[in-house]
């Protein structure tokens, strides 16, 4: 069995808002109000036949009319759909540009590291040649020193 609908009214001073709902909490939710306007006296249940007839024909829909008049009720216009929360074209272009710059920075770093590795390999070859030359000269001098010490004297 469907819950019994009640008709509630609130006003912002310029417009009266009418809704048919099963409870005060559901009326507040339909109006998009978080505070209890019933407690403050800004909203109430009504038994006005015209309001009851119009509101119960569209349960849960918020109807509006100029405040304090017997004007015709009109259904509230639905809220405009929210703009997509995604990035704009300018933001996407900026992201693409930054990604390209980051990729270029990485490539530049790799090239510099490769050059350093090449230079390090060349220096390692020079170091090894220097060590071998030093060892050969040292061996030659040590042999000459041994010969000089062994000479009768």
Secondary structure, DSSP 8 states (H G I E B T S, - for coil): -----EEEEEE-SSEEEEEEESSHHHHHHHHT--S-TTTTTSEEEE--HHHHHHHHHTTT--EEEETTS----EE----------S--HHHHHHHHHHHHHHHHHHHHHHHHHHHHHHHHHHHHHHHHHHHHHHHHHHHHHHHHHHHHHHS--
